[in-house]
Amino acid sequence: MATSDLDAMTEMDDHTQHHTKHATVVLEVQGLNWATQKATVEAVLGRRQGVVAVEANPVAQTATVTIDTGRTSVADLQKWVEDCGYH
C-alpha cells in the first residue's frame, strides 16, 4: 500500500525546460529487515525510470520514494517492490 506524503510538486527541469511533477510516496515493504536489504531496495528502485530518490527504512518496513509522475506511477513502484520479493 502507498500513501502520499506530499502532493505533486512542480519543478522546472533545467535540461528540458519542461515542467515536471514530483510526488513523494511511502510504500510498505514487508520483509525489509536488514541493512543489506535496505541497500538492495534502494538500488533496485533507484535504477527505475522516473524514480528521483529512494530512502528505505528497515525499522518501519517502508520505502519513501520521490518520483517524476510523468515517467512512472505508484502502481509501477508497488510492482517493482513485489518483483524484489517484498509485499
C-alpha positions in Angstrom: 0.0 0.0 0.0 1.2 3.5 -0.7 0.2 6.8 0.8 1.1 10.2 -0.5 3.4 12.2 1.8 3.4 15.2 -0.5 1.1 16.2 -3.2 2.6 16.7 -6.6 5.2 19.4 -6.6 6.0 21.3 -9.8 9.7 22.0 -10.5 11.4 23.4 -13.6 13.7 20.9 -15.3 16.8 22.8 -16.4 17.8 20.4 -19.1 14.5 20.1 -21.0 12.8 23.3 -19.9 9.6 21.4 -19.3 7.6 21.3 -16.1 8.0 18.0 -14.2 5.7 16.9 -11.4 7.3 15.1 -8.5 5.4 13.2 -5.9 6.7 11.5 -2.8 5.0 8.3 -1.6 5.6 5.9 1.2 5.4 2.2 0.2 5.1 -0.7 2.6 8.0 -3.1 2.2 7.1 -6.0 4.4 10.1 -8.3 5.0 12.6 -5.5 4.7 14.6 -6.2 7.9 18.3 -5.8 7.4 20.7 -3.0 6.2 21.8 -5.2 3.2 18.1 -5.4 2.2 17.8 -1.6 2.6 20.7 -1.1 0.1 19.1 -3.6 -2.3 15.7 -2.0 -2.3 17.2 1.5 -2.7 19.5 0.3 -5.6 16.7 -1.6 -7.4 14.1 1.2 -7.1 16.7 3.9 -7.7 17.5 2.4 -11.1 13.9 2.5 -12.3 12.8 5.1 -14.8 11.1 8.1 -13.2 12.5 7.5 -9.7 14.2 10.6 -8.4 15.1 9.5 -4.8 14.6 6.5 -2.5 15.1 6.1 1.2 14.3 2.6 2.6 13.6 2.1 6.3 14.0 -1.4 7.7 12.7 -0.5 11.1 9.4 0.8 9.7 9.5 -1.6 6.7 8.8 1.2 4.3 10.4 3.0 1.4 9.9 6.7 0.8 10.2 7.3 -2.9 10.1 10.5 -4.9 9.0 10.0 -8.5 8.5 12.0 -11.7 4.8 11.4 -12.2 5.2 11.8 -15.9 7.5 8.9 -16.1 6.2 6.4 -13.6 3.4 5.7 -11.2 2.7 4.4 -7.7 1.3 1.2 -9.3 4.7 0.7 -11.1 6.5 1.2 -7.7 4.4 -1.4 -6.0 5.0 -3.9 -8.8 8.8 -3.3 -8.5 8.7 -3.8 -4.8 6.9 -7.1 -5.3 9.4 -8.0 -8.0 12.1 -7.7 -5.4 10.3 -10.3 -3.3 8.6 -7.9 -0.8 4.9 -7.2 -0.2 
